Amino acid sequence: MSSSGFSSRQYLREMRFPFCPGCGDYTIANTFLQAVHELGFQDLKRFVFCSGIGCASWIPSPYFKADSIHTTHGRSIPVALGVKLIRPDLNVVVFGGDGDLVGIGLSHLIHAARRNLDITAIMSNNMIYGMTGAQVAPTTPISTKTTTTPYGSFEQPIDAARVVAAGGANYSARWTTHHTEPLKDAVKTALQTKGFAFIEVVSQCPTAYGRQVGLKTSKDILQWFEKNSVALKDAEGMSGGELEGKIVVGEFAKRSAPGLVQNIQGMLEEARKVAH
Amino acid sequence: MQMKSRKLRRNSIDQTHFLQGNEACAEGAVAAGCRFYAAYPITPATEIAEHLARRLPPLGGIVIQMEDEMASMAAVLGASWAGAKAMTATSGPGFSLMQENLGLAFMTETPCVVVDVQRAGPSTGQATKCGQGDIMQARWGSHGDYNTIALLPNSVQEMFDLTIRAFNLAEAYRTPVVVLADEIIAHMTERANIPSLNDIEINNRRKPKPGDELFFGGDDIPPMPAAGEGFNVAVTGSTHDERGFRVTADPIAHTRLVGRLHRKIEQDQKKIAEYEANNAENCDIGVLSYGCTSRAAYEAVERAREDGFAVGHIRLKTMWPFPHWGVRTMAESAKSIVIPEMNLGQALYEVQRAVEGKASVIPLNKIGGDEMITPEEILAKIAEVS
């Protein structure tokens, strides 16, 4: 389906997004809504959005004209679980940053993958704590100078899309905000996936990350994404040294294992039989 | 055991059962309409999960064991916003982890029930032993200016009754409600009557009318939509206006919101707080008790009267809001008030506040988990202060 007639305003409240100029979260919001449009949804009535704390958690809340629950830091996924298990007929979507979903909330993310919880989680990975002013994140590349690692960061970053794939999710993909077309397709796939679907979007934060690494505009960072992205199938033939500093993009998991909702429905049927 | 659970599964109601406190709590939840339970195993609360795991699925309800207590509390909030009555249960260590999302539940006006079966702390402490050390955690455990409803069962019957009341208060006030049980009450087995469902009063949250937009203000207790009903409800733990939109830099919005959340409980405290008073208005010595300790206090008070002491007794059924007016009345005649507690003194501070120096407040504390405070110890304290 084409994007003709698409305007993100159709899905948005008449409010200003709070993001800095050049923020990747605009791209993520717009690409998500474009995917929703292409799937044929004229509004967001069949959606519930859950988010935690951080800039990316503001993407749906309250800007999307929809039900949204803006929760505590890291806890959006278990809140989404509660919503989904009571209303399995609704599309439940989580938005969060890297600090939210693979920092403080990592355990919930892996358990969502293990359970194959039937929601879509979209992680805006800007590789830094942006809202609090450029502190090191679990996604920050090693040796990066941040405000809490002024001599360079000294920990390995997490490979979120692979962690979620290994955790048992039916779908896990990584793209960057440079790759808007494949990202849109990934959102469409995720929203149609039963079981857990995760999309890591490596995203630009010119304000906090860009300042720290000397990439002052979003254009600089997007060009860096373009130059350093490697498709998963190409990465498979590359050595560790060759992959250093690269962003591997593509689909890391695409399965059709039963999701949590289906498994719970099976359990409920069994319970009714036993009880009679 | 098999017979009993089969009977309960069939809802063979209106009869007397021989039940464990935790089972009675679970049955209270079922009767109140709870259809979602998320929790993490912890002694001495685990039987609530085990009992509900058998009971809820045949009724279409869901029991899910979460990865930790933060997730448990979060899932309960999600289920509540999806329209379900939802509960979790835990003990002190898990209750500490739940404080984060208890604050969120208060701020977002999310009805839900948290059962805290108290054990001896701090930290891991004595997992299998009784304590009453979470009295103040239940009031002040989360950060910021919030308000709490916490109920104090002292029997298996009350584990059933007060769990239902907790749901009713949560629904009526759109706020989280804590059942502050203890290991002794939760693990004892005694007779409990489960009335016919028709004889149980059940409250349900007020729903909005089509076109309503104010779900976080307007009225002191606004109507609550559920996700998927088309209201486009914006829920946030940040300071928000009546529509739920974040207004974090506005001092007036914050004062208005937090003031209302406080007020909706404060102004109804005499309706919410329940206590039993026995000769409390005309006594030389008062005893104030709650939870498991109150069972020893009943006997001690009776024996003290036989020995000629003019003893009054207040047994709290609600810790928060604290019924300071009842305690204050007792202090008009009593020169001393004895407070037996299985901690190093917690309700004591609230009594001191209530009596404003009109009576001496006498602690009687026991920790260690070996045995509860005995009637003899309370009796000896009454004789000592007379």
Chai-1 contact restraints between the chains, C-beta under 6 A:
chainA,res_idxA,chainB,res_idxB,connection_type,confidence,min_distance_angstrom,max_distance_angstrom,comment,restraint_id
A,K45,B,G230,contact,1.0,0.0,6.0,A-B,restraint_1
A,V48,B,A227,contact,1.0,0.0,6.0,A-B,restraint_2
A,P62,B,A234,contact,1.0,0.0,6.0,A-B,restraint_3
A,P62,B,F245,contact,1.0,0.0,6.0,A-B,restraint_4
A,K65,B,N232,contact,1.0,0.0,6.0,A-B,restraint_5
A,A66,B,N232,contact,1.0,0.0,6.0,A-B,restraint_6
A,D67,B,A227,contact,1.0,0.0,6.0,A-B,restraint_7
A,D67,B,V233,contact,1.0,0.0,6.0,A-B,restraint_8
A,S68,B,A234,contact,1.0,0.0,6.0,A-B,restraint_9
A,I69,B,W81,contact,1.0,0.0,6.0,A-B,restraint_10
A,I69,B,V235,contact,1.0,0.0,6.0,A-B,restraint_11
A,H70,B,T236,contact,1.0,0.0,6.0,A-B,restraint_12
A,T72,B,E100,contact,1.0,0.0,6.0,A-B,restraint_13
A,T72,B,N101,contact,1.0,0.0,6.0,A-B,restraint_14
A,T72,B,L104,contact,1.0,0.0,6.0,A-B,restraint_15
A,T72,B,G237,contact,1.0,0.0,6.0,A-B,restraint_16
A,R75,B,A74,contact,1.0,0.0,6.0,A-B,restraint_17
A,P78,B,A71,contact,1.0,0.0,6.0,A-B,restraint_18
A,P78,B,A74,contact,1.0,0.0,6.0,A-B,restraint_19
A,P78,B,A75,contact,1.0,0.0,6.0,A-B,restraint_20
A,V79,B,A74,contact,1.0,0.0,6.0,A-B,restraint_21
A,V79,B,L77,contact,1.0,0.0,6.0,A-B,restraint_22
A,V79,B,G78,contact,1.0,0.0,6.0,A-B,restraint_23
A,L81,B,A75,contact,1.0,0.0,6.0,A-B,restraint_24
A,G82,B,A75,contact,1.0,0.0,6.0,A-B,restraint_25
A,G82,B,G78,contact,1.0,0.0,6.0,A-B,restraint_26
A,G82,B,A79,contact,1.0,0.0,6.0,A-B,restraint_27
A,V83,B,G78,contact,1.0,0.0,6.0,A-B,restraint_28
A,V83,B,A82,contact,1.0,0.0,6.0,A-B,restraint_29
A,V83,B,A227,contact,1.0,0.0,6.0,A-B,restraint_30
A,L85,B,I62,contact,1.0,0.0,6.0,A-B,restraint_31
A,I86,B,A79,contact,1.0,0.0,6.0,A-B,restraint_32
A,I86,B,A82,contact,1.0,0.0,6.0,A-B,restraint_33
A,I86,B,A84,contact,1.0,0.0,6.0,A-B,restraint_34
A,R87,B,A82,contact,1.0,0.0,6.0,A-B,restraint_35
A,R87,B,G228,contact,1.0,0.0,6.0,A-B,restraint_36
A,L90,B,G228,contact,1.0,0.0,6.0,A-B,restraint_37
A,S107,B,E67,contact,1.0,0.0,6.0,A-B,restraint_38
A,H108,B,A71,contact,1.0,0.0,6.0,A-B,restraint_39
A,H111,B,E67,contact,1.0,0.0,6.0,A-B,restraint_40
A,L268,B,P57,contact,1.0,0.0,6.0,A-B,restraint_41
A,A271,B,P57,contact,1.0,0.0,6.0,A-B,restraint_42
A,A271,B,P58,contact,1.0,0.0,6.0,A-B,restraint_43
A,R272,B,P58,contact,1.0,0.0,6.0,A-B,restraint_44
A,A275,B,R9,contact,1.0,0.0,6.0,A-B,restraint_45
A,A275,B,P58,contact,1.0,0.0,6.0,A-B,restraint_46
